[in-house]
């Protein structure tokens, strides 16, 4: 799955899960074994673990009930917020509004209904 979705030559920092074995040839692959350490120089998985923690907290606490059909929208929203850590809510809201000018999302599109 990694090989089909990640560009060859990319840097991959993973934990020591055996399913990541064999990536060294195509990728710059570095491993941190959590049984030994959590950080080895610049190699760690803390950023990704933080992202998933915030996503799960949002899904359980803010949205409560998540329709699988809309999961990609929740992921997009969390990614947008995560990638702008120093932006306050007002400026984040302004950035979103600037992207929706002259765009329209109908209710049927939102729920995936076929007309």
Backbone torsions as a table, in degrees:
resi	resn	phi	psi	omega
1	UNK	NA	-40.3	-179.9
2	UNK	-61.1	-45.7	-177.0
3	UNK	-63.0	-29.5	-179.1
4	UNK	-83.3	-14.4	-175.0
5	UNK	-119.7	-10.7	-176.7
6	UNK	-119.2	133.9	-178.7
7	UNK	-64.2	136.7	176.9
8	UNK	-57.7	140.4	-178.9
9	UNK	91.2	-7.6	179.3
10	UNK	-68.4	154.6	174.9
11	UNK	-85.6	127.8	177.7
12	UNK	-121.5	125.0	174.2
13	UNK	-114.1	117.7	-176.3
14	UNK	-130.6	171.2	169.7
15	UNK	-82.6	-172.4	-172.5
16	UNK	-90.0	19.9	178.5
17	UNK	-57.6	132.8	-173.8
18	UNK	-61.2	-26.1	-178.7
19	UNK	-67.8	-11.2	175.4
20	UNK	-88.4	-4.5	178.5
21	UNK	-62.1	144.0	176.8
22	UNK	91.8	4.7	-179.7
23	UNK	-89.5	-9.8	-173.6
24	UNK	-61.0	-32.1	-176.9
25	UNK	-67.9	-46.1	-176.4
26	UNK	-89.7	-21.6	-172.8
27	UNK	-127.5	159.5	169.5
28	UNK	-83.7	91.3	-170.4
29	UNK	-106.6	120.0	175.5
30	UNK	-119.9	144.0	-173.7
31	UNK	-122.6	139.7	170.3
32	UNK	-118.5	123.6	-178.4
33	UNK	-92.1	110.5	-176.2
34	UNK	-67.0	-14.4	174.5
35	UNK	-72.7	-20.6	-177.7
36	UNK	-108.7	-46.6	-174.5
37	UNK	-157.0	164.4	177.8
38	UNK	-108.6	-18.3	179.4
39	UNK	-140.2	136.3	175.2
40	UNK	-135.2	91.9	-174.3
41	UNK	67.4	-121.0	177.2
42	UNK	-91.2	0.2	-176.5
43	UNK	-91.5	116.3	176.1
44	UNK	-163.7	167.0	177.4
45	UNK	-116.0	16.3	-175.0
46	UNK	-61.5	-40.6	-179.0
47	UNK	-61.8	-46.0	179.5
48	UNK	-66.7	-41.2	178.6
49	UNK	-64.4	-35.9	176.2
50	UNK	-64.9	-44.6	179.2
51	UNK	-57.4	-50.0	-178.2
52	UNK	-64.7	-36.4	178.2
53	UNK	-62.0	-45.9	179.1
54	UNK	-66.2	-38.8	178.4
55	UNK	-62.9	-48.9	-179.3
56	UNK	-62.2	-39.8	178.0
57	UNK	-62.6	-40.9	178.4
58	UNK	-66.3	-42.7	-178.5
59	UNK	-66.1	-39.2	-178.2
60	UNK	-81.4	-35.2	-172.9
61	UNK	-98.2	-39.0	-176.1
62	UNK	-91.3	-48.9	-173.8
63	UNK	-92.6	-26.2	176.3
64	UNK	60.7	-60.0	-178.2
65	UNK	-115.9	116.8	-175.8
66	UNK	-116.0	123.0	175.7
67	UNK	-79.7	129.8	-179.6
68	UNK	-54.6	-33.0	179.8
69	UNK	-60.8	-29.9	-177.1
70	UNK	-99.2	4.1	-175.4
71	UNK	-55.3	-39.1	-179.3
72	UNK	-62.5	-28.7	178.5
73	UNK	-71.6	-40.0	176.5
74	UNK	-64.2	-40.6	178.0
75	UNK	-64.0	-42.5	178.0
76	UNK	-61.5	-42.9	-179.8
77	UNK	-64.0	-45.3	-179.7
78	UNK	-64.8	-39.4	178.4
79	UNK	-62.7	-43.2	177.9
80	UNK	-58.6	-47.4	179.8
81	UNK	-65.6	-43.1	-176.6
82	UNK	-64.3	-35.8	-177.5
83	UNK	-80.4	-0.9	176.6
84	UNK	-128.8	64.0	-171.8
85	UNK	-66.8	-25.4	-176.9
86	UNK	-98.1	1.9	-179.0
87	UNK	-88.7	132.8	177.8
88	UNK	-79.7	168.9	-175.6
89	UNK	-59.9	-38.4	-179.0
90	UNK	-62.1	-48.8	-179.2
91	UNK	-70.0	-31.4	174.6
92	UNK	-65.0	-42.5	178.4
93	UNK	-62.5	-43.1	177.5
94	UNK	-61.0	-40.9	179.3
95	UNK	-63.1	-40.7	178.2
96	UNK	-65.9	-46.3	-179.6
97	UNK	-60.1	-35.8	-179.5
98	UNK	-66.6	-19.2	-179.2
99	UNK	-90.5	-9.3	-175.1
100	UNK	-110.0	5.6	179.0
101	UNK	-62.5	131.5	180.0
102	UNK	62.9	24.5	175.5
103	UNK	-118.0	150.2	-176.6
104	UNK	-136.1	134.4	174.9
105	UNK	-121.9	114.3	-180.0
106	UNK	-82.8	162.7	178.9
107	UNK	-62.0	-40.7	179.4
108	UNK	-61.5	-40.7	176.3
109	UNK	-64.2	-41.5	-177.9
110	UNK	-61.4	-41.6	-177.2
111	UNK	-92.7	-2.2	177.8
112	UNK	78.0	21.1	-179.9
113	UNK	-74.2	142.8	175.9
114	UNK	-98.9	135.1	-176.7
115	UNK	-95.2	NA	NA
